[in-house]
Amino acid sequence: MRASPRPPFLFTLKAMKSRLSLSIVLCLASWAGAPRGVCEGGLQTRQANVDELLRKAISEQQSGETRAAITDYRKALALNPDMPEAMANLGVALAAVGDFDGAIAEDSRALAHAPNQTAVRMNLALAYYKKGDWPNARTEFGKVHAAQPDELGATVLLGYSDIKTGRATEALNLLRPLEPGQENNPDFEYVLGYALIEAGEEDEGLPRMEKVARTSQQVDAYVIAGEARLHRRQFKEARADLDAAVKLDPNFPGAQTLAGQARDALGDAAGAQPAFEAALKQNPRDLMANLYLGTMRLKDRDLDAARPLLQIAIQLAPNMPQARLQWARLNSMTGKYAEAAADLEQLEKADPGWLDPHIELAALYYKLHRPDDGKRERDIVQQLEAKEQHQGPSR
């Protein structure tokens, strides 16, 4: 399990983003089920009005007047609701203004008329992708891949959707055989590297991801690599990656928190503190930023500053051992000995080999006038410390 939740990494693949470009068609003859008369001469007045609206909408869409195009497509569809080409173009326009639910509805309607229109299905998949609906994105990218197995873009996006739905091994099996010849394709290497990292093959995945980060200056690639390094306790390398991410985009979700963790792990509390403070400006309910900064305030004995930070952490993650440990320490330092002891005893029971609760209880029991319990905890601390010394430092 990762040290912290992954940020919502939204792809920055240039080639894939361009697939949302205007796939505009006027009177496209290949549309199955297109209404008769749409493209034929001698149209009646009503149809002439529809055609004029379509031409106007397409012109507006091509010139970047997207909202005007949306209005005219809707007017045309109100006059003639059975035009899949207008539905498809409207779907593209809606996606362009961020109305992904609307785009999904229009693309789905268009596909009901013409299920073999792969370009429209790709737009549908991308709308789900942009919305962050990974299960449906994966389903639609899978259909595009089945129809066009040699289309690399759809394959890569299918692999990415596999990763986001917890199927990293499937993504790896899909993409690894395609790597020869794609080694310098940053989009491909990004997804393959991500799949390798998520599938536990970090020795292979990290060099790929860091190469993408360096060559493309891609902030999310630095964050993914940095978090993986942090998870592996490779703190120096993690700090280098995460500091690079923060330099590129100090507001990238999660980057400041992870950078703070890497700095703290290297003993740089002075460097970690501003990173956590920056993270909390972005998101006041960032679990790890609250926990780490609250712990720092506690170490400085600034209890008034520590309390609200740790209170948020314990509210967000009431069963998180580190949050409960710091909350117990705060209670102990403010004279709430019984409450602190109750929390520490539960932590000790859940993980008897964890040293910190025993250390806290050894001192706390004497404050509670329970010297026998305090002596028992002191003996356990000595045993655990001797065991750690015998095993040597963790890597």
Secondary structure by P-SEA (a helix, b strand, c coil): ccccccccccccccccccccccccccccccccccccccccccccaaaaaaaaaaaaaaaaaaacaaaaaaaaaaaaaaaccccaaaaaaaaaaaaaacaaaaaaaaaaaaaaacccaaaaaaaaaaaaaaacaaaaaaaaaaaaaaacccaaaaaaaaaaaaaaacaaaaaaaacccccccccccaaaaaaaaaaaaaaccccccaaaaaaaaaacccaaaaaaaaaaaaaacaaaaaaaaaaaaaaacccccaaaaaaaaaaaaacaaaaaaaaaaaaaaaccccaaaaaaaaaaaaaacaaaaaaaaaaaaaaaccccaaaaaaaaaaaaaacaaaaaaaaaaaaaaacccccaaaaaaaaaaaaacaaaaaaaaaaaaaaaaaaaaaacccc
